[in-house]
Amino acid sequence: MSLKHEHGHGHKHEHEHETAAHKMGTLKLDICIISDSRTPETDETGKWLQENIKVADGVEAGEYNLIKNDAAAIKRVFDAFVKSGSHAIIMSGGTGLSSKDITIETVTPLLNKVLSGFGEIFRLLSYEEIGVRAIMSRSTAGVACQKVVISLPGSKNAVRLAYEKIIKPQIHHLVYEAAR
């Protein structure tokens, strides 16, 4: 995905903030998987993220946590993240409709800003892959303490979609803007 766009007068330019964002160097992305059933051995989503967050793309995997659907555990990981040197955290799991799904309720009050467009674009892309079931995702993103927080469904396919189509192309720009 290009950072350039057409103006009516026929030439392209890169937004200066996007140019500055790509000069930030390698970003550290923490991973937090929220699941009552997975173990480090069966956590395909966490494995996928660890394998696909690559320095070649200007990002590296930071802390990895696998925790239960528990508000106190989510808050502990969140608090450690905002105090860490990491730039963003990808949380996966607990975004659905069941009574156990509490990630959004736990994380959203901790955000300084919510990026509504993240969830909207994610659900649009999900709709193209899985149809109307996409309405059941409450995925969101936001900013806390000048750091990027992304909450995704637990499915590996959902995380792959979000990472490849939204996060990887925009993470430098998101982190740059959040830290300004």
C-alpha positions, 0 to 999 in steps of 0.5 A, a space after each residue: 500500500 503506497 503512502 502516496 496519493 494523487 492530487 487533482 493537479 496530477 502529481 503525487 506526494 507523501 504526507 510529511 507525517 508518514 515520511 517522518 513515521 517511517 524514519 522512526 526505526 524498528 518498532 516493538 509490538 507486544 502480543 497478548 493472547 486472551 483465552 481460557 482454553 489455549 496453552 503456549 503450545 496450542 496458541 496458533 494466533 500468538 505463534 502466527 504473530 511472533 512469526 510474522 512481526 518482522 524486523 524487515 517490516 520495521 517491527 519486532 515482537 516484544 513481550 508475549 503474554 497468554 492470559 485468561 479472560 480475566 479483567 485483573 490479568 488484562 489490566 496487569 498486562 496493559 499496565 506493564 505495557 504502558 510502562 514498557 519501552 514497547 510502542 504498541 500492543 496487539 491483544 487478541 481474544 475476548 472481543 466477541 459477544 459471550 459473557 466471558 468476552 470482556 477485553 473491550 469492556 476492560 481495555 476501552 476505559 483505559 484508552 485516552 482515545 478510541 480509533 473508531 475507524 480501525 474497527 469499522 475497516 476491520 469489520 468491512 474487510 472481515 465482511 468480505 471474507 466471512 460475510 455478515 458474521 463480521 458484525 459480531 466482532 467488537 474489535 477496536 484500537 486506540 491510544 493509551 499513554 501515547 502508545 497504540 492499543 489494538 484489540 482483535 478477535 482470537 481467531 488466527 484468520 482475523 488476526 492475519 487479516 488485521 495485521 496484513 491489511 491494516 496494522 502492517 501498512 499503518 503501524 509506523 504512522 499510528 505510533 508516530 501520531 500517538 506519540 506526538 
